[in-house]
């Protein structure tokens, strides 16, 4: 077995990485540095440093990356309206590149010659972590225990943890796993593996059910500058605080729950349940503002790229040259996406009810159904004839070539 001086583990304190920390110590007999990224997990990180040290870590890093996560990852992604397979707002996908980037920085800082993660060999996260590792530090060795050990089930992990006195937040009675950050929380596994099973209500964390949401709608206004949200109801907020505020508003009104079966990069289908309250509000608000500030052809071109852009992020290619090139175009398209959107939040619905912008391309005198002096309706006749020319030719020539 390869010997290492020091391994940096991406550590969450959950079932998988708690077991992995002890397993790395037992297998490689070297120092293991635990690293946790604060991305908005809330109470999940409470006591994580003491837990990691008690499990065998020689050093622990807990880095608050919330504002960087939102400003440098979430906001750029939302400028492009990235949505995977028409439903998923990529809450887990967009967090992995930042976590992995910081992990490599720590590995350099402490002189580690290997990094490790807790992603399974069936999932997408192994790809997202490792593509970033290789982009940032090509010579680093990657340890992925799920691809090598014999602890190949949740039940075996739970038993290993109990045998090694590792406290874990998962039980056999409630075995689904979750991943949380400022953008969303995801749930997979356990009772959710049967796509016919409705998610249990007590599983949800960031939102109330639409049935339990207030009976009165809540109005909220969001200000944007160059495609990025900067203020809520006129109050300017830092990126992390802004997204947290929208999570609170959306979650209390039952917004952002998604239940889907998605296609993983590795080839299998997977059922996931997500809560993305603030992100759902931002997505609808941003598209509404674009509708009055973006040129039609620029929007058409950008929208044609969205499925591929979202797929790049989902598959882990955040630091790939093609994503960076596409981001440059997306960011250029956002130069005039500045203004305010008003939304009505009501029992799971996020309804756009107003939009305005100093950069608006909406021209009431052109669009009006009333009398105007800026548009000659007779011009439409030539426009239609020219666009119909190829259709007429196809019909005429097609008819003449028919053979009885």
N, C-alpha and C positions, 0 to 999 in steps of 0.2 A: 504494500500500500504506500502511495506517495506520502511523504512527510512534509508538513507545513510548519512554518514558524508561527503564523498567526492567521486566523480566519475571521472575517467580518461577516456577521450574519444579519440579514434583514429580519428584525425581530418585532413581532406584534404583541407578544404575550399571550396569544391564543393557543389553541390546541397544537397545531402543527409546529409552529416555531418554538414553543416551549419544549416539546419533545426533541426537536432537532438540536437545540442548544446542548442538551444533555448527551444526545447521540453523537454529536461532533466531538465532544470531550472524550467520550468513551472509545470512539473509533480512531481518532487521530492523535489523541494525547498531546494536544497543543493548546495555546491560548485561543479563546473564542471571544471576540469583541461583539457585543450586542448593540445593534443600532435600530432605533425606533424613530420614525418620522411623525411629528405631530401635524396632521393634516385636517384635524377637526373631528377626531374620534370621540371627543367628550370625555366621559368618565373612564373609558376603556384603558387609558394610559395611567390611571391612578395606581401608584405603587409599582409601576413596571420596572423601575431601576432596581429596587430592592429585590423584586422577584427574579430578575435576570441574574443578579449577583448570587442569590441563593441557589440558583439552578446551575451555576458554574461559570458565569461570564467573568473574565478578568477585567473588563472595562465596559462601561455602558454609555452610549450617546443617545440623548433624547433631544432632537432638534425641532424647533418650531418653524415649520416651513409653510404655514398657512397663507400668508400674504403672497409669497413667491408662487405657491401652487395656483392661487386664483389669478394673479396678475400675469404670470408668464406661461401658464398652461391652460387653465379653464377659459380665460377671456380670449386668448388667440383662437382656441377651438370654437368658441361660440361666435366669433366674427365670421367663421365659415359655416355656421349653422350645421355643424357636424351631427349627424344622427345616423346610427347604424341600423340597417334593415328597417328603416322607417319608424323605429320605435325607441331605440336605446340611446340615451344621451351620454354614454361613454364615461360614466363616473369612475369606474374602476380602471378602465383603460388609460385614462389621461393621468392618473396618479403614478403609475408604475415608472415612467421615464424619470420623473423627479426623484422618487425614492432611490432608484438605481444609480442615478447621477451622484447623489449625495453619498451613497454607499461607497462608490469608487473614490470619491474625495477623501472619505474617512480611511479607506484602505491605504491610500497614499500617505495620509497623515500619520498613521500608526505603524506603517511599514509592514502591512499584511501582504501575503503572497497568494491569498485565495479569498473568494467571497462565496457566500452561500445564501440560498433563499428557500422558502417553504412551499413553492408552487408544485403542484402535482404534474406528473408526466402526461396527463390527459388534457390539461387546461391551456389557456392562452397566456397566463401570467409568466410562465417559464420563458416564453418567447419574448415577451415585453421586457422582462428583467435582463435577459441575456443579450438581446440585441443592443440594449443600452450599454451593458458592460463592455461589449466588444467594440462599440463605437467610441467609448470613452477611454478604455485601457485595453488595447488589443492583446497584450501578453498575460492578462490575468487568468488564473485558474478558477473555474466555476464548479462548485459542489452543489448538486441538486439531489438531496437524499431520496426524494420520492421516486427517482429513476433507478436507484440502486439498492435500497434497503428492502427488507421483507415485511415492514410494517405497512401493508398495502390496503388497510381499511381503517375507517374511523374507530371501529371497535378495538382493533389492535393498538391504535394510538392511545386510546383512553386507558387500556390495560397497562401499556408501557408507562404512561404517566403515573398511574397509581402505584405501580411497582417501584418507581423511582421517586416517589413523594413529590411529584410536580403538580401544583394546584392548577386546575384548568376550569374555564367557564362553560364547558360543554358536557352534557350528560347523554346517556343512551336514550333517555326519554325525550330529549330535545336536541337532536343531533345536527340540525342544519347549521351551516357556517355562514358568517356574515363578514362584510368588509365595509367600513365606514370612513367617509371623509367629508369635507365641507360641501361637496357637490351632491353626494348621495350615500345611501347604504344599500348593499346588495345582500340577497339571501339565496343560498343554493344548498342542495343536498337534502338528506333525510326525507321528511314527509313531502318535500317539494319535487322529489325525483319522479313521482307520478304526475304527469301534466294534467290529469283529471282532478287532482286534489286541489280544493280551494285553499289558499294560504290562510292559516289561522290568524284571527284578528289580533291575538296577543303577541304576535311576532313583530308587528310594525312598531317603529321607534320614532320616526321623524314626522309622522302625520297621523291625524285622526281619520277615521273612516268618513266618507262623504255624508253618510247618514247621521253621524254625530257632529258634523260641522255646524257652525252658527246658522240660524235661519235668516239672518240679514246679510246681504252682500258687503264685502269690504272693497273700497276703491283705493288704488295705489297708483302713484305716478313715478316713473323711472326716467331719469335723465341720462342721455348717452352723449359721449364725445368720441368721434372717429370710431364708432362701432363698439366702444366699451361703456358699460354702465358706470356712472360716477356718483349718482345721488338717488335717494328715495324720498319722495315727498319733499323735495327741495333741500334735504339734508345731505351734504357730501360725506361719504364714508370711505375708509380704506377698503381695498378689495375684499379682504377676508371678512370684515365686519359687514360689508354690503351683502355678500352672499349669505352670511348667517342670518341677517335681518329678513331677507327674502325667504329663507328656509322657515323661519318662524311664522311669517305671514302666510306662506303657502301651506305649510304643514297644519296650521290651525284651521285651515279651510278645506282640508282633505284633498289637496292638489299634489300631483306628481307620482301617484302609484302606477306601476307598470308591471304586468305579468306577461312574460314572453318566453318563447322557445327560440333560441338564437343558434346560428351556425358558427361554431368555434373555428378558429384558424386551423386547428389540427384535423378537422374533418368531421367531427361528430356534432350532433345537436345537443343543446343543453337548455334546461328550463331554469330561468332565473326570475326573481321578483325584486323589484327596485323601488326605492322611494327617492325622488328627485324634485322636491317642492320648489326650491329657489331656481334651479336650473330650468324647470318647466316654464316658470314665469319669464325668465330671461329669454328663453328661446322664442316664445310668442311675442314678447315685446320687441325684440331685435328685428324679427321679420316684419313686424308692423311698421317700424321706423324705416326700414329699407324700402318698403313699398312706396314711400313718398320722396325718398332721397337718392335712390339708385337708378341709373340709366337702365332702360329695358334690356338692351343687348348685353351689357355688363352683367346684369343680374342673371340673364339666361345662361351666359357662359359660366358664371360662378356656380349656379345651381346644377349645371350639368356635371360639374366636378365634385359635388358634395358626396355622392356615394363612394367615389374612389378616395377622397380625402378622409372620410369617416373610416373606410376600410383600412387605410394606412395607420390610423391611430389605434383602431381596434386590434390590428395585427402587430403593433409594437414598433412601427417605423417612424417614431417621432423625430429622431435625430438623423433620419435618412435624407439624402440630398433631394429626392423627389418631393418629400413633405415640405422641406424648407423652401423649395422653389414655388410650390403651390401656395405656401403661406405668404410669400412675397406678393403674389397676385391678389390673394384674398385681402391682405392688409391695404394694398393700393385701392381696392374696390370700396374700402370703408372710409375713405377720406372725408366724404360728405355725410356719413351716417351720424349726424348730430341732431339732437332734438329731444323731445319728451313724448312718452307713451303713457296713456292712462288705461288701466285695466280694472276689470271687476272680477273679484275672486268670490266664488259662490259654490259651495258643496261639490268640490272636485273639479269645477269648471274655471278656466282662466280665459276670460273674454276681453278682447281688445275693444275699447269703447272710444278711444280718441288718440290722435297722433298729430304732432306739429313739429316744424323744424325751420330754422332760419335758412337751411339749404334745400328747402322743398322744391321738387319738380312738379308738384301738383298745381295745375293752372286752372282755377275755377272757371275763368272766362272761356277756356277751351272746352272743358268738360260739361258745361251747363246744358240742360235741356231747354233753357229759356233762350230768348233772342240774344244773339251776340254779333260782334263786328270783327272778330279775329279769325274766324274759320269759314271758308267757303265750302258748303256742303257739296257743290257741284264738282269739286276737285276729286271727290271719292269715286266718281264714275270712271275716270281714266285709271285711277289706282286699281280698281277692281278689274277693269278690262286687261290691264297688263298682267295682273296676277292670274287671270283666268286663261291667258293665251296658251300656255302649255297644256292645260286641261282640255281646251277646245281642240287643239291640234291632235292630242291623243285620241279623243273621241272620233274626230273626223277620219283620221288615218286608220284607226282601228276598225271602223265600220267598213271602209273601202277594201280592207284586206280580208274580210270574212269570206270563207269559201263554203258554198252550199254542199 
